[in-house]
């Protein structure tokens, strides 16, 4: 199954890496590699993540990595990575557009 990253998800990942890099450059590199590795698991198991509680709809799911939520949408042809949020942040519904 094809995995597509939204511009918002790429932007969020980049900002998180920039933030981590300020204190721990090696940790930032490790973090982004782990995120891509976790997302890659979706290719063979799209329903690996839990249903997003705020939406409660099967096709909107999330992977948890450390303190972050990797939110994605499953369609018949692809998995769309919609956004990445810190677990303590409120998830704005306008970020969840499939």
Secondary structure, DSSP 8 states (H G I E B T S, - for coil): -EEEE-HHHHHHHHHHHHHHHHH-HHHHHHHHHHHHHHHHGGGT-TT-SEE-TTT--TTEEEEEETTEEEEEEE-SSEEEEEEEEETTS---GGG---
